[in-house]
Amino acid sequence: MTVHSRFPRLRWAALGALVLVTALLGGCASLPESSAPQALGTINREPTSEGPLPPTVGRDPGLLLRDYLQATADPANGHAAARQYMTESASAQWDDTTSTVIVDRPDTLLESREAESATYRIRAQKVAEIAPDGAYRATEGPPLEYKIEMVKVDGEWRIDDLPDGVVMDTTAFAKSYRRYVLYFPEPTGNSVVPDLRWISAPKNELTGRLLALLADGSEPALAPVVRNLMAPPVAIRGPITKANGDPDEVGVGLGGVRIDFSGVSGFNQRDRELLAAQVVLTLARADVLGPYMLLADGKPLDERFAANGWSVADVQQSSPEVNAQNRIGLHALREGSLVQVGVGGIDPAPGYFGAVSNLQSAALSPDGQFVAAVADAGRPAPEPPRTLMVGSYGGTQFPVAEGTTISRPSWALDGSAAWAVIDGEHVIRVVNDRATGTVSVEDVDISGLTTGSTALRFPITEIRISRSGVRAVLIADGKVYVAVVVRRPDGKYAVTSPMPVAVDVSTPAVSVNWLGGDTIFIAFQGNVDPVRTVQIDGSGLLPLTGRNLTSPVRSVSVSPEHQYVADSRAVLELTSNPDGGEPYWREVPGLGANAVPVLPG
């Protein structure tokens, strides 16, 4: 195998959470052979409501404003609930479509009050913004502050002047909105990519809303790196019904879902499977239960599922959670060597990586066949002290890059490339071409990370590639970002569109990993909540138990089934309490104080 890099050409010998399962069987009923296609983008666009509760009679204006900030979380019928708190003229002028902002602990500050009018200033910390398509964006920055004018109308206080856009309190948002996951195939079709959206909708409208969002496509940053099998000319023929043809309460309880698509006649078998994966995984993750009867122009989308419909088990091979599963067991770096951790004890890994004692970090390809590791070169200054080594598991290795610092490597799902950051500013891919038997080093374009409103600051100390290959999570200047990995027409790669997550944490992040397709696992400096998880859109930042952890936490390595950290004294695994109490961290015996866990990826 040939290495193309600044190093001499060498020969590389021998280089060769949670899965949803919902399979409910239901009856089938035929639909008309022909009906007018219904554009997916028009399905159930307008939420319905039995009518919001009116404002409390005789309410003090300050308390009425607080009630208003709760009512804004109901988007039904153009925010009809919130408009009840306004005068007719204010309601007519208020544009609720310009922005949606979520705030924490809003203060209503009285500036002036007379018998028939009052002026208040609302001040609150911005938490996030919600785009019209339901995309959530965590924000950080100065507090939000704006003025509201109130007057009395027939003896009741009402808002008479306010800025456009929706502002809602976090507690009201949590009650009204729920996070849902749309799925789009990555270009090879081996995995689907999660795209999170926040929706407030009654259960019986949810199926249509989700299908409409799928048809509209992914968030803009993902559009260049995913496919959408539900894009036009695909449309829905007739109504969405239960599996037996009943059009009432679709998606509520048992009964399944029946969807008849038009525009898929030209799809090959794989495209039909990917269409089914998009629909089934999206609906199942939203608790819209199957079976999923999927038709194409009145006939089964796939004859294999004509009788009983599709289930999650039929498409779960595309799920990012399945692709994230660890199939080769736990390894670790101990005293500079790669070791296997098994039920029978701890043994050195075969070959070079288990024989040396100078490794600083290491990564295994998901299939366990290849290793990328950062080694202490032992060279005196000013020579670069670190070397990136890549080789086969149990076989030989090659130096492919050097630097003052080299981040922990990260492998793509198919083992085609290992990624690393050299000296905090230079991202590379070590490309393993199994077809030709060569290895080469490619520079990655990261100019898109340092421009725009969400630009990050160097140094980049971690980069982890998602199992789908289209996202990366990075630590830059101690902050955590999720970015998009784009393959350009010339075959080169770029990392772009960084979005900050974990924005409310003031302590620097030190280690990060993918827990699943849409969840990130982070270790922070300090002893207050040193381990947390967060969703890829910045929502749901949650601390994990610190029970038995001894700060600092140095490294994390996780999969959906097992989560490991290295703290100041040991490698520990997050373990469920058999008595049903709080989970705790249990030491992995025999690894010692300086070891770090290594899982594939």
LINCORQUI-V82579 format. One line per field, one symbol per residue. ss: DSSP state (H for helix, E for strand, - for the rest). psi: psi as a letter, one per 40 degrees, with the letter a starting at -180 (. if undefined). burial: + if it has 16 or more other C-alpha atoms within 10 Angstrom, else -. Layout:
ss = ???
psi = ???
burial = ???
This chain:
ss = -EEE------E-------------------------EE-HHH------------------HHHHHHHHHHH----HHHHHHHH--E-HHHHHH------EEEEEEEEEEEEEE---EEEEEEEEEEEEEE-----EEE-----EEEEEEEEEE--EEEEEE----EEEEHHHHHHH-EEEEEEEEE-----EEEEEEEE---HHHHHHHHHHHHHH------HHHE--------EEE---E---------------EEEEEE------HHHHHHHHHHHHHHHHH------EEEEE--EE--HHH----E-HHH-HHH-HHHH------EEEEE--EEEEEE--EEEE---HHHH---EEEEEE-----EEEEEEE---------EEEEEEE----EEEEEEE--E---EE-----EEEEEE---EEEEEEEE----EEEEEE-E-HHH----------EEEEEE-----EEEEEE--EEEEEEEEE-----EEEEEEEEE-------EEEEEE----EEEEEE------EEEEE------EE-----------EEEE----EEEE----EEEEE--------EEEE--------EEE-E-
psi = hhhhaeiihihhifg.bhhhhhghhiiiiiiidhihihhdeehfdhiiiehihiihhehidddddddddddeehehfffdddddeiiddddddhheedihhhihghhhhhdihadeiihihhhihhdiihideehhhiiiaiihhiihhiihhfehhihehiiiihhiidddddddiihihihhiideeeiihihhihihiideedddddddddddiiiddedeeiiheeiiehihhaihiideehehfhehaidahhhhiieedehidddddddddddddddddefhiaihhhihfeihdhddfddeiiiddeeeeehddddeiheeihiihhfeihihhideahiiiiaddedifehdiiiiideedihhihiheeiiieiheihhhhiiheaiiiheiiidihihihiideeeihiihhfeehhihhhhgddefihihhihhedeeeiidfiiiiiheihhhideeeiihihhfeihihihhhhideeiiihafhhiifeehdiiidiiihdadehihihiiiehgehiiiieeeifhhiiieheihiihdiihiiddhhiihaeeihihhhihdeeahiihhhhiedideiiihii.
burial = ++++------++--++--++++++++-+--+-----+++++-++----------+-----++-+++++++++++++--+++++++++--++--+-+---+++++-+++--------++++-++++++++++--++++++-------++++++---+++++++---+++++-++--++-+++++++++-+++++++++++++-+++++++++++++++++--+-++++++++--++++++++++++----+++-+++++++++++------++++++++++++++++++++++++++++-+++--+--+++++-+++++++++++++---++++++++++++------++-++++--++++++++++-++++++++++------++++++++++++++++++++-+++++++++-++++++++++-++++++++---++++++-+++-++-----+++-++++++++++++++++++++++++++++------+++++++++++----++++++++++++++++++---+++++++++++-+--+++--+-++++++++++-++++++-++++++--------++++++--+--++++++++
